[in-house]
Amino acid sequence: MKHLILGNGPAGVVAAETLRRAAPQDEIVLVGNEDSPPYSRMAIPYLLEENIDEKGTWLRKQPGHFEQLRIRELRGRAVALDTEKQRMLFFDGHFEDYDRMLIATGSHPVRPPIPGVDLPEVQTCWTLEDARAIAQHAQPGARVLQLGAGFIGCIIMEALAKRGVALTVVEMGDRMVPRMMTPKAGGMIKSWVESKGVKVVTSAGVSRIDRGTDAPLTVTLSTGDKLDCELVIVAAGVAPNVAFLEGTGVHVAKGVLVDDRLETSVKGIFAAGDVAEAPDLFTGAHLVAAIQPNAADQARVAALNMAGRNTRLNGVLAINVLDTLGLISTSFGQWWGEKAEAGGEGVEHVDEARSRYLSLQFKGDVMIGATSIGLTEHVGALRGLIHGQVKLGPWKARLLAAPLQFVDAYVATSQPMALAR
């Protein structure tokens, strides 16, 4: 049996290692398209902060790790898939056949159609090559404009601030991290960031980027304001790497659609990680959950099924944990809540003076989502209540009255024997 794994990021690496354990005699080919060993994109900010070197981003640091596991590494970019002949064409013209295939190709940053977005001082922050270019331009005191204040944007912002640049962040939404934070929470994060010396402009976009006279670049915002800067970083979202699937029977929506076995619409082809769109834990609707823990979980399930072991994923749970200039925020599950007519109910606790916030969302007597700011202890209890779909019973009313009692609720409802002891 030959397994072809497209993508050597966290999902691809975990899948390859899981397959080797589950299928000791099978052939495994791990494909990456960058000129570097398998690495974690989430480590790039630490590289920019100079806390680690490039080797610190590598997923496996032991020399010869994949060779020892008899996992063949291949550098190449997939361009066309023939599902009937079960073979993949790569950019250099060679083919690889397969018996089972995993699509773990991840995603790529989106460059909005803005005049000037292709200038060399306009960078994304997604690859090690990007990080090298940013480090060259983002010297202490440099004027940097970042387009986007979503999850990825806030991680990049942390690294830029530590490099000592003069940073302006422009976000089209009405708040920071609008796709993981409630309006109140996003506003509180903005206030925190501004208190640390970062200028934040919300409800605005970039109209054009031109060569400047007093600086390398002049950026025109949708508000009409003009800003001079040495560097522009585009963090305006990502899109899945699926071009090679065009014309095949593999169904793609926001990502590659998979079932709870992580199998696609074509038998024998699986998908995991940022490229996969898997069933949500609560609704069953398909969801792209682009975080490394989900990628690893999906990769393990996909690999076991590729090895013939029938294994199912118990639904995807959206999880976000973010450190924004020292302020920790989290969101789990359906943090935005459910409509009242569908049984939805929620509560907020706000302490702006201490930068503390908590939102709990319920459907019936089950917690389906939560958002927190500044609560660093025991927030795993929120994930436990949500992921476990725990029946809260009388604890729901208590939490609506006093949401900070969520740890007590978790212990009482999830660990009754421990409580009795």
N, C-alpha and C positions, 0 to 999 in steps of 0.2 A: 504494500500500500504506500502510495506517495502523497504526501501532504504539501501543498504549496501555500505559504503564508505571505500575503502581500502586505507589507508594512512591518517595520522593525522598531516601532515605538513600544510603549508599555503593553498594549494589547497583544501585539505580535510576539513579543518576547515571552510573556506569560503563557500564551498559547503554545509556543514551541516547546517550552520546558514542560508544560503539562502533558503534551502529546508524547514527549520522550518517556515520561514516567508511565503513561498509560499504554503506550505502544512501543516497547523497547526495540523491536526489530524493524519498524517502519522507516521509510525515507522521509526526511523533513528538510524543506528548503525555505529559508527565511530571507525575504527580499526587502531591501531598503534602497532608496533613491538619492541619499545624500552621501557626501564624501566624508563620512565620520562613522564611528561605531554607534550602535544603538544608544540613544540618549533620551533624557526626559526634557520636554519643552518647559515643564514647570520649574526646572532648575535654572533656566536662563536668567530670570531676575537676580538670582544669587550670584551668577556669573557677572552680571552688570554691576552688582554691588561690590564685586571683587572679593567676595567671601569664599569663592571657590575658583579653581581654574577650569578649563574645558574638560579635563578628565573627571572633575567632580560632577559633571552632568551625565556621565556614562551610566547606563542602567546596570551593567555588569562590569566590574572593575578587574576581575581576575583574568590574567592573560590566558588566551586559548579557551575561554569558558565554553563557547559554542562548539568549537572543534572537539573538545573533550566529550561533549554530549552528542557528537556525531550529527550536529545540525549544520547543514551547508548554508553559508551566507552568500548571498548574491546581490550585486549592486545593479539596479535596473529600474526603469519606469514602464509600468504596464500601459499599453496603448489600445489593445483590442482583445476581447475574449470570445472564444469559440466554445460555446457550452456543449454542442453536439460532439465535437472531437475532444473535448476536455483538454484544451490547451490555451496558453496565454502568449500573445505576441508582445515583445518588449521593444522599446524605442531603438535599440541597436540592431533590431532585425531578427533576433533569435527567439525561438519558441521554448516554452516549458510546458510539458504535459502534467497532468495531475489526476489523482483519484478522488481526493477531497481538497477543497480550497477554502481558505479563510481570507475574507476581505477585511483588513485592518489598516486601511490606507489613510485613516484620519481625515483631517480637513486642512484647508489653506485659508490665509487671511484674505478678506475681501477688500479690494481697492475701489472705493466709490468713483463714479465717472466725473471727477473734478478736474478741470483744466489745471495742468501743472503737477498732477499727482505722480507722474513718472519721473520727475526731477530727481537727481541722485541724492539730494539732501532730504528726500521724503522716503521714510523707511517704514516697513512693518517690523514687528518684533515676534518672530515665529521660529526662526532657525538659528543655528550657531553662526551662519554667515551674516544674518541680520544683526545679531548681537555684536559681532566684530565691527560692523559699520556704525552702529549706534555708539559704541564705546569711543570710536574715533571722533565723532562729532559732539557727543554729550560731555564736554569738558566742564569743570567747575565754572559757574558764571554764565555758561552758554544759555541763550534764550531758546527754549524748546516749547513747541505747541504739540499737544497730544489730542488727536481726534478720537473721541470715544471714552466713556467712563463706565463701561460695563465691567464684568468680572475680570476679563483679561486686561483691560485698560487700567484697572485699579492695581493689579499686580505689577504692571510695568511702571506705573506712577510711583510706587513705593521705591523701586530701584532707581528711578531717575532722581527722585528727591534726595536719596542718599548719595548721589553723585554730585550734589551741590549745584544743580542747574536752576535757572529761573524758569519755572514751569507754569504753563497755562493749559488747562484741560477744557476742551469744548465738547459738550454732550447734547445730542439732538433731543433726548428725552427731557422731561420736566424735573428730573432728579438724578442723582448718581445711582449706578447699578439698578436701572429700572426693571431689569428682567430677573432680579432676585430679591428686591427690597420693596416694601410697601412705600407709599408716598411719604409718610412721616419718617420712616427709617432712612430712606434715601436722602431726605432733606437734612437729617441729623448728621449723616456721613459727610455731606457737603459742608456743613458748618464746621465740622471737625477738621476737614482737610484745609479749609480756608484759614482756620486758626493756626495751622502749621506752615503758612506762607505760600500755599499753592493757590493760584487764581483759578476759579471754576466758573465757566459760563455754560448754563443750561438753556434748553429750548433754543438752541442755535446750532448751525452747521457751518461748514467751510464752503464758500462759493467758488473760490479759485486760489491758486498758489502761483505767484509770479517771482521772477528774479527781482531782488530788491536793489536799492541804491545804497542804503546805509547798513544793509545786512544781506546775507546770501538770499534770503527769501522774504517776501511780503505776502502775508496770508489775509485774504478778505473774507470776513465772516458773513453769514446770511443777515446779520443785523446791520451790516454796512461798515462795521469797525474794521480797521486794518492793523495787523500786528507784524512787527519785524521779528525774525528769528533765524537761528542758525540751523535748526533741525525741526522737521515735522515727523511725528510718528502716527501712523494710521492704525488704530485699534478699533475698527468699526464693525467687527464681527467676522465670522468664518463661514465657509461653505464646505461640504463634504467632497472628498476626492473620488469622483465617480464617473469621470468622462469616459474611461475605458469600458464602461458597462453599456454605453449607447448601442442600441440595436440588439441587445440581448433580452432574454426573458426575466432577468433579475429586476424586480420592481423597486423603483426609487421614488421616494417622496421628498421629505426634507433630508432623509438619509436612506440607507439601504434597509428596506423593510424586512424584519425578521420575526419569527415566532418565538415561543418561550424556550425553544431549543437553540435559538440563535441561528436557525436555518433560514435561508432566503426562499424566494419563490421557485428557485431552481434546486432540485434535490442534489445534495452533495456539496453545495456552496453555502458557506456560513459567513457571518459578519459580526464584528465586535468593535467596541470602542467608539470614538467620535463619529465614525462613519455610519454606525448602526442606529436604526430607529426601532426600538424594542417596546413591548407592551408596558404601560404604566401600571404600577402596583395597585392603584385604586380604581382607575377608570377603564383600564384595558386599552385605552387609546395609545397609539404609538408615540414615542417620545425619544428625542436625542438627548442623552444625559452625558454631556462632554466633560466628565471629570475622571481622574485617574483611577480611583477605587472602583467606579462602575466599569471602566474599561477592563480592569483586572478580573472582576467577577464574571463579566460577559465572556472574556477570553477563556477562562477555566471551563465554563459550561460548554462553549462552542468546541473546545478541544476535546473534551470528554465525549461529546457526541460524534465528533470526527473519528474518534477511536472506537466507536461502536457502543459506548456506554450511555444508555438513555438517561439524560440528565436535563432538568428543567430549571429555568431562572424564575424565582418567585417575584417577578415584576420589578421594574426599574423605579427606584426612589430618587427623586431630584435632591441632591445634597450640595450645598455651597458653603464653604468656610473661607473667609476673607480677612486678611490683615491689611488694613488701610492706614498706613502711618501710625501703627500702634493701636488702632481701634479694631477689635475683633468683632466681626459680624457673621451670622450664620442664617441660612434658610433651609428648610427641609420640606419635602413633599409639596402639596398644594398650598404654598404659603399665601397665595392670593385669596384663598377661601372658596366657599361654595355659595351659590345663590340661596336666599332664605327659603324660596319655594321648593328647593330640593333638599331641605333639611339643614342648610348651612347656618352656622352661628360663630361669632368670633368675639375676642376681647383684646384690648391693647393696654399695656402698662407703659407709661412714658415718664422718664426722669431726665429731662434735658440738661439740668444742672450737672448731673453726674455722667452724662452721655450713656444712659442706660435705657434699653427699650426691649419690650417683649410683646409679640403678637401670637396668639394661639387661635387656630381655626379648627372648627369641628363640623362633622356631618353626623347627625344623630349623636350617639354618645362615644364616637370615635374621633380622636384627634387626627386630622388629615394634613395639617401643615403648621409651620411655626417659623417665626422670624425673630432674631435676637440681635442686640447690639450691646457690647460691653459686658456680657455675661459669659465669663470664660470657664466657670466651674460647673460641671455636671450637665452641660448642654447635650451630652450624649444621651441623657434620659429623654430628651425631646425626640431624638431620632428613634430611640427604642420604643416609645409609645406609638409613634407614627408607623414605623416599619412593621411593628408587631400587630398593628390594627387592634390595639387593646381596647376592650370594652370598659369604659370608665365608670359606668354606673353612677352612683352619687358623687363621685369625684368630679364629674363634669361641672356640676353646679358650683362646687367649691372653687374650681379653677376659673370659672367665669367671674366669681367674686374676688378671687385672690390668685391671679395667674402665676405668681412667683412660687407657688407651692407645687410646681410641676415635678420636682424631685420626689416629694412625699407621695404624689400621685403615682409616680412610676414604681416606687418601692411597694406601695400598698396594692397595686393592681397587677404588677408583673412579677413581684417576688414575695408573695404572701408568706411563704415558709420562712424566708429570711426575716421578715417583719415580726413573725411570731417568736422567733428565737431572740 
